[in-house]
Amino acid sequence: MNVSVTKVSERSSSSCSRIRNELVKTLAPLKNKLYRYALHIVRDVAVAEDVVQEVYIKVWKNASTLSTIENQEAWCMKVTRNLSLDKLRRKKHHTDALEDHYDLADDRITPDQQLESNDTLGLIKRAIAQLPDTQRQVIHLREIEGYSYKEIAEITEFSVDKVKVNLHRARLALREKLESIYVS
């Protein structure tokens, strides 16, 4: 009887190790992306960190079915989006400016170039912040995170066509806002 208990124990231990290794392999490279995406939505460092922790918990709870998910990264991003939106709905708190959370300093350029770059970046961030939520999310996922249209559609649960339309409209709106600033 001890032999069968030992075999069951070894199998469950090896199964746990396999699941743990699979989770580490899935989540480790995504940590920063999940955090940036959560921060982009909730605009609060502490809340974004909480969201990422909740994503980890949800992934752990679904560890046994993780291998059946075709695009695990898109699934994790979708979970991050949904949890972030849930946090916003529950708290109904106002957000801080995005520029408060990103360190954009580059030591290799001159102070004049840095000032100009910061001014331009600030204008772009303010212009993006004025976009409707769907356009803002799509442009963030495409231009900052580098996702494909299909991946963005999976994350946001929009059709690929809706992703393309929102991205196109967001780019047009940004161009108009920035041209009006620089032409004036």
C-alpha positions in Angstrom: 0.0 0.0 0.0 2.9 2.4 0.7 4.2 1.8 -2.8 1.0 2.9 -4.5 0.7 6.0 -2.2 4.3 6.9 -3.1 3.6 6.5 -6.9 0.5 8.7 -6.6 2.4 11.3 -4.6 5.2 11.3 -7.2 2.8 11.7 -10.1 0.9 14.6 -8.4 4.3 16.2 -7.5 5.5 15.9 -11.1 2.1 17.2 -12.4 2.4 20.2 -10.1 6.0 20.9 -11.3 4.9 20.6 -14.9 2.0 23.1 -14.3 4.2 25.4 -12.3 6.8 25.4 -15.1 4.1 26.0 -17.8 2.8 29.0 -15.8 6.2 30.5 -15.3 6.9 30.1 -19.0 3.6 31.8 -19.9 3.6 34.6 -17.3 7.3 35.7 -16.9 7.6 37.3 -20.3 4.2 39.0 -20.0 4.7 40.6 -16.6 5.6 44.0 -17.9 3.1 44.0 -20.7 0.3 43.1 -18.4 1.3 45.8 -16.0 1.6 48.5 -18.7 -1.8 47.5 -20.1 -3.4 47.6 -16.6 -1.8 50.9 -15.9 -3.0 52.3 -19.2 -6.5 51.5 -18.2 -6.7 52.2 -14.5 -4.0 54.9 -14.4 -3.0 54.0 -10.8 0.2 52.2 -10.0 -1.1 50.3 -7.0 -4.3 49.3 -8.7 -2.4 48.1 -11.8 -0.2 46.0 -9.6 -3.3 44.5 -7.9 -4.7 43.7 -11.3 -1.6 41.9 -12.4 -1.7 39.9 -9.2 -5.3 39.0 -9.8 -4.4 37.9 -13.4 -1.7 35.6 -11.9 -4.3 34.1 -9.6 -6.8 33.6 -12.4 -4.1 32.0 -14.5 -3.2 29.7 -11.6 -6.8 28.7 -11.1 -7.1 27.9 -14.8 -3.7 26.2 -15.0 -5.2 22.8 -15.9 -6.8 24.3 -19.0 -4.1 26.7 -20.0 -2.6 24.4 -22.5 -5.9 24.3 -24.4 -5.9 28.1 -25.0 -4.6 28.8 -28.5 -3.1 32.3 -27.8 -2.2 32.4 -24.1 -0.8 35.9 -24.3 -4.0 37.3 -25.8 -6.0 35.5 -23.2 -3.9 37.0 -20.4 -4.2 40.5 -21.9 -8.0 40.0 -22.1 -8.2 38.9 -18.5 -6.1 42.0 -17.6 -8.4 44.3 -19.6 -11.5 42.8 -17.9 -10.1 43.0 -14.4 -8.9 46.5 -15.0 -12.3 47.6 -16.2 -13.9 45.9 -13.3 -11.7 47.8 -10.9 -12.6 51.1 -12.6 -16.4 50.3 -12.4 -16.1 49.3 -8.8 -14.1 52.3 -7.6 -15.5 54.9 -10.0 -12.4 57.0 -9.3 -10.9 59.6 -11.5 -7.6 58.9 -13.2 -4.3 60.7 -13.1 -2.5 61.9 -16.2 -0.6 59.2 -18.0 2.7 61.2 -18.1 2.9 60.9 -14.3 3.6 57.2 -14.6 6.2 56.9 -17.4 9.9 57.7 -17.1 10.8 58.8 -20.6 14.2 60.2 -20.0 17.0 59.3 -22.5 20.5 60.2 -21.4 21.9 60.0 -25.0 20.2 63.2 -26.2 20.8 66.8 -25.4 18.7 68.7 -22.9 17.2 70.8 -25.7 16.2 67.7 -27.6 14.9 66.2 -24.4 12.7 69.2 -23.7 11.4 69.2 -27.2 10.7 65.5 -27.1 8.9 65.8 -23.8 6.8 68.6 -25.1 5.8 66.6 -28.2 5.2 63.5 -26.1 3.1 65.4 -23.7 1.0 66.7 -26.6 0.6 63.2 -28.0 -0.4 61.8 -24.6 -2.9 64.6 -24.1 -4.3 64.0 -27.5 -4.6 60.2 -26.9 -6.2 60.8 -23.5 -9.0 62.8 -25.3 -9.8 59.9 -27.6 -12.9 57.8 -26.9 -12.0 54.7 -24.7 -12.3 52.2 -27.6 -9.9 54.2 -29.8 -7.5 54.8 -26.9 -7.3 51.1 -26.0 -6.8 50.0 -29.6 -4.1 52.6 -30.3 -2.3 51.6 -27.1 -2.4 47.9 -27.9 -1.2 48.5 -31.5 1.3 51.3 -31.3 2.7 50.8 -27.8 2.3 47.0 -27.2 2.8 46.0 -30.8 -0.1 43.6 -31.1 -1.6 42.5 -34.4 -5.1 43.3 -35.4 -6.2 39.8 -34.7 -4.6 39.8 -31.2 -6.2 43.1 -30.4 -9.6 41.7 -31.5 -9.1 38.8 -29.2 -8.1 41.0 -26.3 -10.8 43.6 -26.7 -13.5 41.2 -28.0 -14.0 43.5 -31.0 -14.2 42.3 -34.6 -11.0 42.7 -36.6 -12.9 45.2 -38.7 -13.9 47.2 -35.7 -10.3 47.2 -34.5 -9.2 48.6 -37.9 -11.9 51.3 -37.9 -11.1 52.4 -34.4 -7.4 52.5 -35.1 -8.0 54.5 -38.3 -10.2 57.0 -36.6 -7.8 57.3 -33.7 -4.9 58.0 -36.0 -7.0 60.6 -37.9 -8.1 62.3 -34.7 -4.5 62.4 -33.5 -3.2 63.8 -36.8 -5.9 66.6 -36.8 -5.1 67.5 -33.2 -1.4 67.6 -33.7 -1.6 69.4 -37.0 -3.8 72.1 -35.4 -1.2 72.6 -32.7 1.8 72.8 -35.0 0.1 74.9 -37.7 -1.1 77.5 -35.2 
